[in-house]
């Protein structure tokens, strides 16, 4: 059986349950910034596979602001409302469109 690529491994993990980039990097033994570089490619490739890339947006832990309009996959450094820096990491998962 051929070895899976890094992106295939990420898709496999995200198909099982939602993970943050930090959890993915620890599970796979790669740098967190490398995970972030793969996510846009994974999101595009899943669209052609009849699957959805689900983003659970970041949330400020101080004022409960939800970063739901953010297009980037990285965690923001500060909250625009309260300027707090305690931001919950984003979480990602993969869902088959048949599961809906």
PyMOL commands that set and color helices and strands:
alter all, ss='L'
color gray80, all
select helices_A, chain A and resi 6-16+21-28+32-48+97-99
alter helices_A, ss='H'
color red, helices_A
select strands_A, chain A and resi 19-20+51-56+91-96
alter strands_A, ss='S'
color yellow, strands_A
deselect
rebuild
show_as cartoon
